């Protein structure tokens, strides 16, 4: 991780300088991924807009998000913030449709994406993704056209353990570093591990194991279970990670 911080910041600067954009727009959840991503964007010196989009938000998540936003605004003069409460919008949306818990969770994410792009259009901004490698390319743990709908992804090649390491290095507030990972899309406080059935460390092991030519002869029952969990998520979410299928008329 010696040069990764500088390399990402340089990449962000080069990308935005080669585009017509003037700012970075990032949804802040109170989690470590969005905290690290927004800190790296802030360190570019380019206008960085941090957006809090509560929808029946867990109080602890919102408090962490606000504390992080204030921390960055105090440190960097190029950082601005907005809060847009989408609870009433979500209520109107969901009350007119048949729904279930998963549909509601995904709709929350997609409403937030819509608002981020609305803000980005006003400020000539790029919507910055906050997904890490395990989520984006391992288990597909994100909402298609929700938090997966972004312009650039600066930390999508970092494992969760690398995200934690770099977050400490750039002085993300301790409350966020110590918080259990959660997407914040549900009415309760369930964590990512509760939803997936495996920790990020276990998922990283599964990714490494499957990519390696050297296989263990005798896996523990837990490792076998983690592999099964990983492969099931990878398979069912492959549609998110692959390009959209296009019919080719001349084949």
C-alpha positions in Angstrom: 0.0 0.0 0.0 3.1 2.2 -0.2 2.1 4.3 -3.2 -1.6 3.3 -3.7 -2.9 6.5 -2.1 -0.8 8.8 -4.4 -1.6 6.6 -7.4 -5.4 6.8 -6.9 -5.3 10.6 -6.3 -3.2 11.0 -9.4 -5.6 8.8 -11.4 -8.6 10.8 -10.2 -6.9 14.1 -11.2 -6.0 12.8 -14.6 -9.4 11.4 -15.2 -11.3 14.5 -14.3 -8.8 16.7 -16.2 -9.4 14.7 -19.3 -13.2 15.0 -19.0 -15.6 17.9 -19.0 -16.3 17.5 -15.3 -15.5 20.0 -12.6 -16.3 18.1 -9.4 -16.6 14.7 -7.7 -20.0 13.7 -6.2 -20.1 11.0 -3.6 -22.9 9.5 -1.5 -21.8 9.2 2.1 -23.3 6.2 4.0 -21.3 6.2 7.3 -19.3 3.2 6.1 -15.6 2.8 5.5 -15.8 2.5 1.7 -17.5 5.8 1.1 -15.3 7.4 3.8 -12.1 6.3 2.1 -13.3 7.2 -1.4 -14.4 10.7 -0.3 -11.1 11.3 1.5 -9.1 10.4 -1.6 -11.3 12.7 -3.7 -10.9 15.5 -1.2 -7.1 15.1 -1.4 -7.1 15.8 -5.1 -7.8 19.5 -4.4 -10.7 19.3 -6.8 -14.2 20.3 -5.7 -15.7 17.4 -3.8 -19.4 17.3 -2.9 -20.4 14.9 -0.1 -24.0 13.9 -0.2 -26.0 12.4 2.7 -29.3 10.8 1.4 -31.2 9.4 4.4 -34.2 7.1 3.9 -35.3 5.8 7.3 -31.6 5.9 8.1 -30.3 4.1 11.1 -29.3 6.8 13.5 -25.8 5.5 14.1 -25.1 5.4 10.4 -26.3 8.9 9.9 -24.3 10.2 12.9 -21.1 8.5 11.5 -21.8 10.0 8.1 -22.2 13.5 9.4 -19.1 13.3 11.6 -17.1 12.1 8.6 -18.5 14.9 6.5 -17.7 17.6 9.1 -14.2 16.1 9.5 -13.4 16.4 5.8 -14.9 19.9 5.6 -12.7 21.0 8.4 -9.6 19.5 6.8 -10.1 20.4 3.1 -11.3 23.7 1.7 -12.5 22.1 -1.6 -15.1 19.9 0.2 -18.8 20.8 0.3 -21.8 18.9 1.5 -25.5 18.4 1.0 -28.2 16.5 2.8 -31.3 15.5 0.9 -33.8 13.5 2.9 -35.5 11.1 0.5 -37.8 9.5 3.0 -41.0 11.1 1.7 -40.0 10.4 -1.9 -39.5 6.8 -1.0 -42.8 6.6 0.8 -44.7 8.0 -2.2 -42.8 5.6 -4.5 -43.3 2.5 -2.4 -46.9 3.2 -1.4 -48.0 3.0 -5.1 -46.5 -0.4 -5.8 -46.7 -3.9 -4.5 -43.4 -4.5 -2.7 -41.3 -6.7 -0.5 -38.2 -6.1 1.7 -35.6 -6.7 -1.0 -37.5 -4.5 -3.6 -37.6 -1.7 -1.0 -33.9 -2.0 -0.3 -33.0 -1.9 -3.9 -35.3 1.0 -4.6 -33.7 3.0 -1.8 -30.3 2.5 -3.5 -31.7 3.5 -6.9 -33.4 6.6 -5.6 -30.1 7.7 -4.1 -28.4 7.1 -7.4 -30.9 9.3 -9.2 -30.3 12.1 -6.7 -26.5 11.8 -7.0 -26.8 12.2 -10.8 -29.2 15.1 -10.4 -26.6 16.8 -8.2 -23.7 15.9 -10.5 -25.5 17.4 -13.5 -26.0 20.7 -11.7 -22.4 20.8 -10.6 -20.8 19.3 -13.7 -19.7 16.4 -11.6 -18.7 12.8 -11.8 -20.6 10.3 -9.6 -17.8 8.4 -7.8 -18.4 4.7 -6.9 -17.5 3.4 -3.5 -17.5 -0.4 -4.1 -14.5 -2.5 -3.2 -13.1 -5.5 -5.2 -14.9 -8.2 -3.1 -18.3 -6.5 -3.6 -17.9 -5.4 -7.2 -16.1 -8.4 -8.7 -16.4 -11.2 -6.2 -19.9 -11.6 -4.9 -21.7 -8.7 -6.7 -22.9 -7.2 -3.4 -24.5 -4.0 -4.7 -27.7 -2.8 -6.4 -27.7 -2.9 -10.1 -28.3 0.7 -11.3 -28.2 1.8 -7.7 -24.9 2.1 -5.9 -23.6 0.2 -9.0 -24.5 3.2 -11.2 -21.4 5.3 -11.2 -19.0 7.1 -13.5 -15.6 6.1 -11.9 -14.6 3.5 -9.2 -11.3 4.5 -7.5 -11.3 1.7 -4.9 -12.8 -1.2 -6.9 -9.5 -2.9 -7.2 -8.9 -2.9 -3.4 -9.9 -5.8 -1.2 -11.8 -4.9 1.9 -8.7 -5.5 4.1 -6.8 -3.0 1.8 -9.6 -0.5 2.2 -9.3 -0.8 6.0 -5.5 -0.4 5.8 -5.7 2.7 3.6 -8.5 4.2 5.6 -6.3 4.2 8.7 -3.4 5.6 6.7 -5.5 8.6 5.5 -7.0 9.2 9.0 -10.6 8.2 8.5 -12.4 8.8 11.8 -12.1 5.8 14.2 -15.9 5.4 14.5 -16.1 4.5 10.8 -13.1 2.2 10.8 -14.4 0.3 13.8 -18.1 0.0 12.6 -19.3 -3.3 11.2 -19.8 -3.2 7.5 -23.5 -2.5 6.5 -25.2 -1.3 3.3 -27.8 0.6 5.4 -30.6 -0.4 3.1 -32.8 -2.2 5.6 -35.1 -1.1 8.4 -33.0 -3.0 11.0 -29.2 -2.9 11.7 -28.2 -6.0 9.8 -24.6 -6.2 8.7 -23.2 -7.2 5.3 -22.0 -10.4 7.0 -25.6 -11.1 8.2 -26.8 -10.9 4.6 -23.9 -12.8 3.0 -23.3 -15.4 5.6 -19.5 -14.9 5.5 -17.1 -12.2 6.6 -15.0 -10.1 4.2 -11.9 -11.8 5.3 -13.5 -15.2 4.5 -14.6 -13.9 1.1 -11.1 -12.6 0.4 -9.8 -16.1 1.2 -12.3 -17.7 -1.2 -11.3 -15.3 -4.0 -7.6 -16.0 -3.5 -8.2 -19.8 -3.2 -10.2 -20.0 -6.4 -7.6 -17.9 -8.3 -4.7 -20.0 -7.1 -3.3 -23.0 -8.8 -2.3 -24.5 -5.4 -5.3 -26.1 -3.8 -5.5 -27.4 -0.2 -6.1 -31.1 0.0 -8.3 -31.0 3.1 -10.5 -28.0 3.6 -12.3 -27.4 6.9 -16.1 -27.6 6.9 -16.2 -23.8 7.4 -14.0 -23.2 4.4 -16.1 -25.5 2.3 -19.2 -23.5 3.4 -17.5 -20.2 2.6 -16.6 -21.4 -0.9 -20.2 -22.5 -1.5 -21.5 -19.1 -0.3 -19.0 -17.2 -2.5 -19.8 -19.3 -5.6 -23.5 -19.0 -5.1 -23.4 -15.2 -4.8 -20.9 -14.9 -7.7 -23.2 -17.0 -10.0 -26.5 -15.3 -9.1 -25.0 -11.8 -9.4 -23.0 -12.5 -12.5 -25.5 -10.4 -14.5 -24.4 -7.3 -12.6 -20.7 -7.9 -13.3 -20.9 -8.8 -16.9 -21.6 -6.4 -19.8 -25.3 -6.1 -20.8 -26.0 -8.8 -23.4 -26.6 -7.4 -26.8 -28.2 -9.2 -29.7 -25.9 -9.1 -32.8 -27.9 -9.1 -36.0 -25.0 -10.0 -38.3 -23.9 -13.2 -36.5 
